[in-house]
């Protein structure tokens, strides 16, 4: 379900909304991974009015609400949902949202005044944060030095512009390798790369992918627990 987030905000130079202007709804980004923070901003709504958000995709709907400031503007924050909450297939969900000005809607549900002044709409994408190296999706995954493998990853969003692979053995990174640029609004990459491009000893390695050039277990990462290096 969509989860509201409490945020502390400071406002300066507030300007009242113009009468008769169509309201506007925006998001701070175009794409989010599940559980990432979505920041909504609205303007041109009725001062102090209740604002009801309706989210919809694939015949499923969600709802949240906030209150406009005396200026007719508002900000609101929610965690991005899981794809399953809106019955979306992997790997992405395009979610539509309307912010509805309840002061412009009568007790019988009829819109008071011009319809375009009663709501504002926006759209954003939710992308799985995932990584896939098909040759390593097995319990006996293995690789040889310089072996070409194909990687498909998505949903890195704001974590960083570049993807790196880190080869970890005994809890320590023994080599880090630049894979390529994460592109688009969602931070995606599909690329073939040469695995184990260093003088590694035979044995099992954990292969971790992150947006940091140096391995740090505190950084967000995806990867494989055990890939046997045959030499």
C-alpha positions, -999 to 999 in steps of 0.1 A, spaced: 0 0 0 10 36 -4 27 49 27 27 86 37 59 100 51 61 129 75 86 156 64 97 188 80 93 218 57 103 255 58 85 280 35 96 315 25 82 341 2 48 324 0 25 338 -27 -13 332 -27 -27 312 -55 -43 331 -84 -81 329 -86 -94 308 -114 -60 292 -123 -59 255 -130 -40 237 -103 -7 220 -109 8 188 -95 44 177 -100 68 150 -87 105 156 -79 115 128 -103 102 107 -132 111 73 -118 114 56 -84 124 22 -71 99 6 -47 101 21 -12 119 52 -25 105 86 -14 82 104 -39 78 141 -32 47 157 -46 42 195 -49 10 212 -58 0 248 -64 -32 267 -74 -55 248 -50 -80 263 -26 -63 276 5 -66 252 34 -86 227 14 -83 190 18 -65 174 -11 -73 138 -19 -48 118 -41 -62 90 -62 -35 66 -76 -45 42 -104 -30 15 -127 -42 -19 -141 -77 -15 -126 -63 -10 -90 -65 22 -70 -49 37 -39 -57 69 -20 -40 94 3 -48 129 15 -32 161 28 -42 197 34 -33 227 13 -14 256 29 -30 291 32 -12 299 -1 -31 271 -19 2 251 -24 12 219 -7 39 193 -5 34 157 3 57 126 5 49 89 0 69 57 -4 68 42 -39 47 10 -39 57 -25 -49 47 -35 -84 24 -62 -70 3 -37 -52 -10 -25 -86 -9 -59 -103 19 -48 -126 42 -72 -144 79 -70 -141 99 -47 -146 80 -14 -144 48 2 -133 34 35 -148 13 50 -121 -12 78 -127 -22 102 -99 -48 130 -95 -48 155 -67 -84 165 -61 -94 198 -45 -122 188 -21 -134 224 -18 -144 222 -55 -165 191 -50 -200 193 -35 -215 170 -9 -232 150 -37 -199 145 -55 -207 171 -82 -178 194 -93 -184 230 -83 -171 254 -110 -149 245 -140 -137 209 -139 -102 218 -148 -100 239 -116 -109 209 -93 -79 186 -98 -44 183 -112 -28 151 -127 7 136 -129 23 104 -139 55 86 -127 72 52 -131 81 27 -105 109 4 -116 121 -28 -100 156 -26 -85 171 -57 -100 201 -73 -116 204 -104 -137 234 -122 -151 218 -152 -167 249 -174 -166 250 -170 -128 214 -177 -120 221 -213 -108 235 -229 -76 267 -240 -94 274 -207 -111 310 -204 -124 332 -182 -145 366 -182 -162 390 -153 -164 378 -128 -190 346 -147 -198 320 -126 -215 287 -124 -196 256 -103 -201 242 -82 -174 207 -66 -172 200 -42 -144 175 -15 -136 161 8 -109 193 24 -96 175 58 -100 195 83 -78 220 58 -64 247 69 -88 256 74 -125 279 44 -129 278 7 -121 307 -12 -107 313 -49 -99 331 -59 -68 347 -94 -63 346 -103 -26 363 -132 -9 367 -138 28 346 -106 34 371 -84 16 370 -69 -19 399 -82 -39 390 -63 -71 366 -37 -83 356 -33 -120 338 -5 -138 308 -19 -158 292 11 -174 269 41 -172 234 38 -157 211 57 -180 176 70 -183 152 82 -156 153 48 -139 191 41 -140 192 11 -163 220 -8 -180 222 -38 -204 258 -47 -212 282 -76 -219 313 -74 -198 344 -96 -192 341 -112 -157 371 -118 -134 395 -96 -154 423 -100 -128 447 -125 -114 423 -143 -91 429 -175 -72 406 -204 -80 376 -206 -56 343 -191 -47 337 -153 -48 307 -132 -40 301 -107 -68 284 -75 -57 273 -47 -79 270 -11 -66 272 25 -78 304 31 -58 338 27 -73 351 12 -41 334 -16 -22 316 -6 10 291 -31 25 271 -2 38 263 10 2 231 -3 -15 241 -33 -36 228 -62 -56 247 -94 -65 255 -130 -62 265 -150 -31 288 -175 -48 304 -177 -82 331 -203 -86 361 -190 -104 378 -218 -123 409 -199 -133 
